[in-house]
Amino acid sequence: MIIQAFLRWVETARTGERIRAASALGRAYVDAQLNGLDRRAAEMAMTFLLDDPSPKVRLALAEVLCGCSSVPRAIILGLAGDQPEIAYLVVSHSPVLTDDDLVDLAARGTLETRALIAARSFVSRGVAAAIAEIGDEDEMLILLENPGALLSRRSLKRIAERLGHSASVRDLLLARNDLPSAARHALVEEVGAALAAFGLVQVTIGEGRVQRVTREACDIAAVGMVGTTAVEELPDLVTHLRETGRLTPAFLLHALVTGRAEFFSAAIVDLSGVSEKRVRSILSGGRVHSIRALFESAGLGRDVSETFATAVLLWRQDGPGSIGGHATVSAELLVRLRRGRATSPTDAAMIDLLERLAFAEERQSARDYAELAARQAA
């Protein structure tokens, strides 16, 4: 009867009075100050207030109900579909909204709606995936910065694909340990592209050299990356590199002579179609002819396969250490290439790569020696 009297009174009460009444009714409901029968009547009264002509009345109701988990879902959905000031309050806080509700709100809502969903104290993988698929840069930054957002590896990859051109998004993605290696490489490529497109860099060193330098830098970063990639991720990374045109003979040789054995094996498996077990057997103990046949089945030419086979045999001599006690694999392979035969364009490219690798190894050895000498002198 009290609720019935309330409803009759609401029809003629002033706005200020209705605001106070809506707030009081909501607080009484949230604080469980009503018995079972009155509680149902209170729910009917709050549903009636969803149609109040004053948004201030509906806002007062939303302010009280937004954090309550026992409010009927129909009331919360009604407030979530209200004008922005009211809807945003509910969307940000209400525990009543299900994942399906939030996905639907993200799909048909505004940028602000998605940003509020992304900032909720807990964002499930499904909701995060929906935002990752349709959100813009602002929502994505909020999502990536939210420690309560559960982002699957697939969602992270999708964000990298859609918004990898954004420096802010890239920084947040690259700082994550759970970023898939294929996505990480794609972001490295984005950095290289941004650098190559920078006008001052092009003017300073020339467009052609910029392209070469950035490509080499991306290859070096990628080779470093594959050394820290989990074994189970390697097939996906290999597929990504192949599809993006990065799985070149030069890249494979770089990986081989710098000891990325797991990655190199995975790449040969992908390119040749030979089973992983067979590839590992040939690389670890096969004769030179079977090694060359394997590489040629992977698409490497006869002249290139000879160089790769030589590199494999060098690695077998003493393992991933020095060759003959002093020369690295790249340095020894460089010597053999120079004295072996007349250089073809392919040989010249490999010699250029090996020269750079050998020089980089010499510089690193010098730094290590200087550091050791400094420690001994201290």
C-alpha positions in Angstrom: 0.0 0.0 0.0 2.9 2.3 0.7 4.3 1.7 -2.8 0.9 2.3 -4.3 0.6 5.6 -2.5 4.1 6.4 -3.6 3.2 5.9 -7.3 0.1 8.1 -7.0 2.2 10.8 -5.3 4.9 10.6 -8.0 2.5 11.6 -10.7 2.0 15.1 -9.2 5.2 15.6 -7.2 7.7 18.3 -8.3 11.0 17.2 -9.9 13.1 17.9 -6.8 10.8 15.8 -4.6 10.8 13.0 -7.1 14.6 13.0 -7.2 14.8 12.7 -3.4 12.1 10.0 -3.4 13.8 8.0 -6.2 17.1 8.1 -4.2 15.4 7.1 -1.0 13.5 4.2 -2.6 16.7 2.9 -4.2 18.7 3.1 -1.0 16.0 1.2 0.9 16.1 -1.5 -1.8 19.9 -1.7 -1.8 20.1 -1.8 2.0 17.5 -4.7 2.1 15.2 -2.7 4.3 12.1 -4.2 2.6 10.4 -7.5 3.2 9.7 -9.9 0.3 6.4 -8.5 -0.8 7.5 -4.9 -0.5 10.7 -5.7 -2.4 8.7 -6.8 -5.4 6.5 -3.7 -5.2 9.7 -1.6 -4.9 11.0 -3.1 -8.1 7.8 -2.3 -9.9 8.0 1.3 -8.6 11.7 1.6 -9.8 10.6 0.2 -13.2 7.9 2.9 -13.3 10.6 5.6 -12.6 12.5 4.5 -15.7 9.9 6.5 -17.6 10.1 9.6 -15.5 10.2 12.7 -17.7 13.2 14.2 -15.8 16.6 12.7 -16.4 17.6 13.9 -13.0 15.2 11.5 -11.4 16.6 8.6 -13.5 20.1 9.6 -12.7 19.4 9.6 -8.9 18.1 6.1 -9.3 21.2 5.0 -11.3 23.5 6.5 -8.7 22.0 4.3 -6.0 21.6 1.1 -8.0 24.7 1.0 -10.1 26.8 -0.9 -7.6 24.1 -3.3 -6.4 24.2 -6.9 -7.6 20.6 -7.8 -6.7 18.8 -5.2 -8.8 16.6 -6.8 -11.5 18.5 -7.0 -14.8 15.6 -5.3 -16.7 16.0 -2.2 -14.6 19.8 -2.0 -15.1 19.4 -2.6 -18.9 16.8 0.2 -18.9 19.3 2.6 -17.3 22.1 1.4 -19.5 20.0 2.4 -22.5 19.3 5.8 -21.2 21.0 9.1 -22.1 24.8 9.1 -21.7 25.2 10.6 -18.2 22.9 7.9 -16.8 24.0 5.0 -19.0 27.7 5.6 -18.4 27.2 5.3 -14.7 25.6 1.9 -15.0 27.9 0.6 -17.7 31.0 1.5 -15.7 30.0 -0.1 -12.4 27.0 -2.5 -12.5 27.8 -6.1 -11.6 24.4 -7.1 -13.0 25.4 -6.7 -16.6 26.5 -10.0 -18.1 29.2 -10.5 -20.7 26.6 -10.8 -23.4 25.1 -7.4 -22.3 28.5 -5.7 -22.3 29.4 -7.2 -25.8 26.0 -5.9 -27.1 26.5 -2.5 -25.5 30.0 -2.3 -27.0 28.8 -3.2 -30.5 26.0 -0.7 -30.6 27.3 1.9 -28.3 29.6 4.9 -28.7 33.3 5.3 -28.3 32.6 6.5 -24.8 30.5 3.4 -24.0 33.3 1.1 -25.1 35.9 3.1 -23.2 33.8 2.8 -20.0 33.4 -1.0 -20.5 37.2 -1.3 -21.1 37.8 0.6 -17.9 35.6 -1.7 -15.7 37.4 -3.3 -12.7 37.0 -6.7 -14.4 36.8 -7.3 -18.2 36.4 -10.9 -19.3 38.2 -12.4 -22.2 35.1 -12.4 -24.3 34.3 -8.7 -23.7 37.9 -7.7 -24.2 37.9 -9.6 -27.5 34.8 -7.7 -28.7 36.5 -4.4 -27.9 39.7 -5.5 -29.5 37.8 -6.2 -32.7 35.9 -2.9 -33.0 37.5 -0.4 -30.7 39.5 2.6 -31.7 42.9 3.7 -30.3 41.4 5.4 -27.3 39.5 2.4 -26.1 42.4 0.1 -26.8 44.8 2.2 -24.7 42.3 2.0 -21.8 41.9 -1.7 -22.2 45.7 -2.4 -22.4 46.3 -0.2 -19.3 43.6 -1.9 -17.3 45.1 -4.6 -15.0 41.6 -6.1 -14.6 41.2 -6.8 -18.3 41.8 -10.4 -19.4 43.3 -10.3 -22.9 43.8 -13.5 -24.8 46.8 -13.9 -27.1 44.4 -13.9 -30.0 43.0 -10.5 -28.9 46.5 -9.1 -28.5 47.4 -10.3 -32.0 44.2 -8.7 -33.3 45.0 -5.4 -31.6 48.5 -5.5 -33.2 47.0 -6.1 -36.6 44.4 -3.3 -36.4 46.3 -0.6 -34.5 49.9 -1.5 -34.8 50.5 1.8 -36.6 49.8 3.7 -33.3 53.0 4.3 -31.3 51.1 4.4 -28.0 49.4 1.1 -28.7 52.7 -0.5 -29.9 54.5 0.6 -26.7 51.8 -1.0 -24.5 51.8 -4.2 -26.5 55.5 -4.6 -26.7 55.8 -4.2 -22.9 53.6 -7.4 -22.4 55.2 -10.7 -21.9 52.2 -12.6 -23.2 52.3 -10.9 -26.7 52.5 -13.6 -29.4 55.8 -13.7 -31.2 54.2 -13.2 -34.6 52.4 -10.1 -33.3 55.6 -8.8 -31.8 57.4 -9.2 -35.1 54.6 -7.4 -36.9 55.0 -4.5 -34.5 58.8 -4.4 -35.1 58.0 -4.1 -38.8 55.7 -1.2 -38.0 58.5 0.6 -36.2 60.7 0.1 -39.1 58.1 1.4 -41.5 57.6 4.5 -39.4 61.3 5.1 -39.3 61.6 4.6 -43.1 58.8 7.0 -43.7 60.2 9.8 -41.5 61.1 12.7 -43.8 64.2 13.8 -42.0 65.8 10.3 -42.0 65.1 10.0 -45.8 66.7 13.4 -46.5 69.7 12.7 -44.2 70.8 9.2 -45.5 68.7 8.8 -48.7 65.6 6.8 -49.3 67.3 3.7 -50.8 69.7 3.4 -47.8 66.9 3.9 -45.4 65.0 1.0 -46.8 68.1 -1.3 -46.6 69.0 -0.2 -43.1 65.5 -0.6 -41.7 65.1 -4.0 -43.3 68.4 -5.1 -41.8 67.5 -3.7 -38.4 64.1 -5.6 -38.5 65.9 -8.8 -39.5 68.3 -8.5 -36.6 65.5 -7.8 -34.2 63.5 -10.7 -35.6 66.5 -13.1 -35.2 67.0 -11.9 -31.6 63.3 -12.5 -31.0 63.2 -16.1 -32.3 65.9 -17.0 -29.8 63.5 -16.2 -26.9 60.3 -17.5 -28.4 58.8 -20.6 -26.8 59.1 -23.8 -28.9 55.3 -24.2 -29.2 55.1 -20.7 -30.7 57.7 -21.3 -33.4 55.4 -22.8 -36.1 53.1 -19.7 -35.9 56.1 -17.4 -36.1 57.5 -19.2 -39.0 54.2 -19.1 -40.8 53.9 -15.3 -40.2 57.5 -14.7 -41.4 56.8 -16.8 -44.6 53.5 -15.0 -45.3 55.1 -11.6 -44.9 58.1 -12.4 -47.2 60.6 -12.3 -44.4 61.7 -16.0 -44.5 64.5 -15.3 -47.0 67.7 -17.3 -47.5 69.6 -14.5 -45.8 67.3 -14.5 -42.8 67.6 -18.3 -42.5 71.3 -18.2 -42.7 71.4 -15.5 -40.1 69.3 -17.6 -37.8 71.5 -20.7 -38.5 74.9 -19.2 -37.9 73.7 -17.4 -34.7 72.5 -20.6 -33.1 68.7 -20.3 -33.5 68.5 -24.1 -34.0 64.9 -24.7 -32.9 63.7 -21.9 -35.1 65.7 -23.0 -38.1 64.4 -26.6 -37.8 60.8 -25.3 -37.6 61.4 -23.1 -40.7 62.8 -26.1 -42.7 59.8 -28.2 -41.6 57.4 -25.5 -42.8 59.2 -24.9 -46.1 60.0 -28.5 -47.0 56.9 -30.4 -45.7 59.2 -33.0 -44.2 58.3 -34.2 -40.8 59.9 -32.5 -37.8 61.5 -35.8 -36.6 63.1 -36.4 -40.0 64.3 -32.8 -40.3 65.9 -33.0 -36.8 67.5 -36.3 -37.6 69.1 -35.0 -40.9 70.3 -31.7 -39.3 71.9 -33.5 -36.3 73.4 -36.5 -38.0 72.7 -36.7 -41.7 75.4 -36.8 -44.4 76.1 -33.7 -46.5 74.1 -35.0 -49.5 71.0 -35.6 -47.4 71.4 -32.2 -45.8 71.6 -30.5 -49.2 68.6 -32.5 -50.5 66.6 -31.4 -47.5 67.4 -27.7 -48.1 66.7 -28.0 -51.8 63.3 -29.5 -50.9 62.7 -26.4 -48.8 63.2 -24.2 -51.9 66.8 -23.3 -51.6 68.9 -23.4 -54.8 71.8 -25.8 -55.3 74.5 -23.1 -54.7 72.7 -21.9 -51.6 72.1 -25.4 -50.2 75.8 -26.0 -50.3 76.5 -23.0 -48.1 73.8 -24.0 -45.7 75.1 -27.5 -45.5 78.6 -26.2 -44.8 77.2 -24.1 -42.0 75.4 -27.1 -40.4 78.6 -29.2 -40.6 80.5 -26.4 -38.9 78.0 -26.2 -36.1 78.3 -29.9 -35.6 82.1 -29.8 -35.1 82.1 -28.2 -31.6 78.5 -27.4 -31.0 77.3 -23.7 -30.7 80.8 -22.5 -29.7 84.0 -21.7 -31.5 85.3 -23.4 -34.7 88.8 -24.7 -34.2 89.0 -22.8 -31.0 89.0 -19.3 -32.4 86.6 -18.6 -35.3 82.9 -18.4 -35.1 80.6 -20.2 -37.5 80.0 -17.0 -39.5 83.7 -16.1 -39.7 84.7 -19.6 -40.8 81.9 -19.8 -43.3 82.9 -16.4 -44.7 86.5 -17.6 -45.2 85.2 -20.7 -47.1 82.9 -18.7 -49.3 85.6 -16.3 -50.3 88.1 -19.0 -51.3 85.6 -21.5 -52.7 84.2 -20.4 -56.1 83.5 -17.4 -58.3 80.8 -15.5 -56.5 77.3 -15.3 -57.9 74.8 -12.6 -56.8 73.5 -15.0 -54.2 77.0 -15.7 -52.9 77.7 -11.9 -52.8 74.6 -11.3 -50.7 75.5 -14.1 -48.2 79.1 -12.8 -48.0 77.8 -9.4 -47.2 75.6 -10.8 -44.5 78.4 -13.0 -43.0 80.8 -10.0 -43.0 78.4 -8.0 -41.0 77.7 -10.8 -38.6 81.4 -11.6 -38.1 82.1 -7.9 -37.5 79.3 -7.7 -34.9 80.7 -10.8 -33.2 84.2 -9.3 -33.1 82.8 -6.1 -31.5 80.9 -8.1 -28.9 83.9 -10.2 -28.1 85.9 -6.9 -27.6 83.3 -5.6 -25.3 83.2 -8.8 -23.3 87.0 -8.8 -23.0 87.1 -5.2 -21.9 84.4 -5.9 -19.3 86.3 -8.9 -18.0 89.6 -7.0 -17.8 87.9 -4.2 -15.9 86.5 -6.6 -13.4 89.9 -8.3 -12.9 91.6 -5.0 -12.4 89.1 -3.8 -9.9 
